[in-house]
Amino acid sequence: MINVFPRESASTWLGLIETTPSLVFDPEICRRQWNELSSALPRVTLYYAVKSNPYPGLLQTVANEGGCFDVASAAEIKMLEHEGIHASRMIHTHPIKTDTEIEKAVAAGVNTFVVDNVDELWKLIPYRHSIRVMLRLSFIAPDAPIDLSRKFGAPQQDALSILDVANDSGIRVDGLCFHVGSQAATANTHADALGVCLDLCEQIRDEGLPEILRIDIGGGFPAHYTGESVNLDAFCHPIREVLKRVPEHLEILAEPGRVISAPSMALVCRVVGRAKRRDGWWFYLDDGVYGAQSGRLFDGMQYRMSVFTSSDELSPCVFAGPTCDSIDELGRYPEFPILNMNDVIVFHEMGAYSLASATQFNGIAPPAVVTRALPELRQGYGHLV
Ligand SMILES: Cc1ncc(COP(=O)(O)O)c(C=O)c1O
């Protein structure tokens, strides 16, 4: 969705930042998302997925709400420690880790790890007296555009045999976990997978294997990329229905990333070059897919845009990022105002998997980040392209 606003009103955004491109982080939105999801998932302990956005201000905001953290590496543990967050509030959920990574995480005090195969279990043997392990199973949500169960997750039918090996090796696997895929349209697969895990807990007990004490339902909670707010309470309803079956002693965890980070940041860019070419006007912005917009390539994302320009002449146009690579293209539009140099573009819901995967390609630095309240965009102020 694209809204066009008069050029002068860009000052509302430019007044917040020192330079473009900049990401603007709004702690209030982060808090609102955290609290909405917490209320929608009573009795579920939320572990924020640091990989979705490790900006220190965001980590602090989640920590101040009493949140816990899901980490994938020793570097993420260090970032959290730097913010004064203790390892007792972290779980390490990467299913494949080097020995060095495990050693560093254990040394830092992290005591929960994830495996999805027997070879990964062997790596944990040296630490078996001090750690707890969760077995990741594969459940794929057909309505989640970003798959996370092709690369990771044991097939459900392999669960008992992996748990048998763990038991024989003296490794305490007392948890089950899954990730149904990112940006799920419904929580139906979360709910079904939780139900399957509850049934599996009974089979595990019947087999005489150590009891499962926690189930981690992963991430996948959606952000509102279209600007329409997602009702997290309604989204989580199917999960709450299955939660009614969960026995008292069983702890339930979740690892939300995108739903917390995406709405918390907007990206302010500028037109730094333009050229009329065979296929229309090309507008070159100061951020692209090698910067904060890699989600366009990795996740097929299209971000909501506000364009600030005094132009009203329309033409076919192409948006591109600042690098010399032609893959660094951001979108083609059959009719778009012919922008001028320094016109401002704001991309919304830009906090997830943006800063976290931004590169220095071509020597171009990722966007700066500032903490400010995001301006309210008044309805009906511009027009829709
Ligand atoms: C293990 C794990 N947990 C949590 C997340 C966060 O997922 P989402 O951003 O969809 O909430 C991811 C995303 O890649 C992940 O790999």
The ligand as an SDF file (V2000), in Angstrom:
LIG
                    3D

 16 16  0  0  0  0  0  0  0  0999 V2000
   14.1460  -20.8220   16.2360 C   0  0  0  0  0  0  0  0  0  0  0  0
   13.3800  -19.5940   15.9040 C   0  0  0  0  0  0  0  0  0  0  0  0
   12.5890  -19.0520   16.8530 N   0  0  0  0  0  0  0  0  0  0  0  0
   11.8790  -17.9280   16.6280 C   0  0  0  0  0  0  0  0  0  0  0  0
   11.9480  -17.2840   15.4170 C   0  0  0  0  0  0  0  0  0  0  0  0
   11.1410  -16.0380   15.2370 C   0  0  0  0  0  0  0  0  0  0  0  0
   10.1270  -16.2510   14.3280 O   0  0  0  0  0  0  0  0  0  0  0  0
    9.0810  -15.1030   13.9480 P   0  0  0  0  0  0  0  0  0  0  0  0
    9.8600  -13.9080   13.5920 O   0  0  0  0  0  0  0  0  0  0  0  0
    8.2960  -15.6870   12.8430 O   0  0  0  0  0  0  0  0  0  0  0  0
    8.2420  -14.8750   15.1600 O   0  0  0  0  0  0  0  0  0  0  0  0
   12.7370  -17.8200   14.3790 C   0  0  0  0  0  0  0  0  0  0  0  0
   12.8170  -17.1710   13.0780 C   0  0  0  0  0  0  0  0  0  0  0  0
   13.6070  -17.4930   12.2100 O   0  0  0  0  0  0  0  0  0  0  0  0
   13.4780  -19.0110   14.6220 C   0  0  0  0  0  0  0  0  0  0  0  0
   14.2700  -19.5580   13.6990 O   0  0  0  0  0  0  0  0  0  0  0  0
  1  2  1  0
  2  3  1  0
  2 15  2  0
  3  4  2  0
  4  5  1  0
  5  6  1  0
  5 12  2  0
  6  7  1  0
  7  8  1  0
  8  9  2  0
  8 10  1  0
  8 11  1  0
 12 13  1  0
 12 15  1  0
 13 14  2  0
 15 16  1  0
M  END
$$$$
